Amino acid sequence: MSPAAINKSDSAPSLRDYEASSLRRDRAGSGGDAAADERGPLVSVVTIVFNAEKTLDHAIQSVLEQTYGHIEYIIIDGSSTDGSPGIIKKYESRIAYWVSEPDRGISDAFNKGIAAAQGDIIGILNADDWYEKDAVAQAVEKIKSSGADIVYGMIQWWDHDSAAEKVSANHELLDREMSLNHPSVFATRAAYERIGLYRTDFLYAMDYEWLLRAKKAGLTFAAIPHCIANMRLEGVSNNHWQRALKEEMLAKNLSCPGSGPIIFYYYKTAKSFTRRLLERMGMTVLVRLFHSYISSVKKTGTGR
């Protein structure tokens, strides 16, 4: 993607853009009343899927086994050609809404799910990732106690089936880099109504662009001081890390003009290349020392 592919003239779609389309589900027929009741506010969890039969079942179970009971689950499948639709159908009776159809990329799938959601709080969990059992309960409690628009926690990275590093999070560092991990982020529906949805011209760093836009707009953040989600390192953005870094640079330029995006891009590229080289050489101890004691976003081992 060239820098010209994303520019300030492009804008994020609104909820109304998606709700007005034929993709919008019938509110009266699927999820129940979004208003808070004795069970607490309704939380919508959106999972997007494309050919993820190896991991999807785990992601779904992590949502259905949450300790918080007032959840509607939405799955947006991008016309998977593997066994993913069959896995979804296995849990169909416990899913508020799901669809399998082509989309225009990750952002478009996110936006479809958010537009279909009826909850006052929305979390997005990719098919490669999974929640800790009390993730939603902790997010609801933090939003209630802090009044924040967006809450987030720490996350455990996994390298295939091995726990890699537990990663801290700090929204104050967003101007410098992507310092939150999307599976651990929950936002109010009002936040999406205020600043819009995910830009479909971003293919990999759409979450970073949205969070920067939220911070610039004055939305409030609050941290959950616990690990609430797990993320596999084999995801799309990790596999296309160079393109993702370029989009991070462009996102910074949109929300933080004059913040040295070119320097940022070359610094992050060099750091990412060096990390991958050291890991291939078996020198992961050096990588972890850097993450634990030097990096602004701390990665401190494998415990929860």
Secondary structure as GFF3:
##gff-version 3
##sequence-region A 1 304
A	DSSP	three_ten_helix	3	5	.	.	.	ID=ss1
A	DSSP	alpha_helix	15	19	.	.	.	ID=ss2
A	DSSP	alpha_helix	27	30	.	.	.	ID=ss3
A	DSSP	beta_strand	43	49	.	.	.	ID=ss4
A	DSSP	alpha_helix	56	64	.	.	.	ID=ss5
A	DSSP	beta_strand	71	77	.	.	.	ID=ss6
A	DSSP	alpha_helix	84	90	.	.	.	ID=ss7
A	DSSP	three_ten_helix	92	94	.	.	.	ID=ss8
A	DSSP	beta_strand	97	100	.	.	.	ID=ss9
A	DSSP	alpha_helix	106	116	.	.	.	ID=ss10
A	DSSP	beta_strand	121	124	.	.	.	ID=ss11
A	DSSP	beta_strand	130	131	.	.	.	ID=ss12
A	DSSP	alpha_helix	135	146	.	.	.	ID=ss13
A	DSSP	beta_strand	150	159	.	.	.	ID=ss14
A	DSSP	beta_strand	162	167	.	.	.	ID=ss15
A	DSSP	three_ten_helix	171	173	.	.	.	ID=ss16
A	DSSP	three_ten_helix	182	184	.	.	.	ID=ss17
A	DSSP	beta_strand	185	188	.	.	.	ID=ss18
A	DSSP	alpha_helix	189	195	.	.	.	ID=ss19
A	DSSP	alpha_helix	206	216	.	.	.	ID=ss20
A	DSSP	beta_strand	221	232	.	.	.	ID=ss21
A	DSSP	alpha_helix	236	239	.	.	.	ID=ss22
A	DSSP	alpha_helix	241	255	.	.	.	ID=ss23
A	DSSP	alpha_helix	261	280	.	.	.	ID=ss24
A	DSSP	alpha_helix	284	293	.	.	.	ID=ss25
###
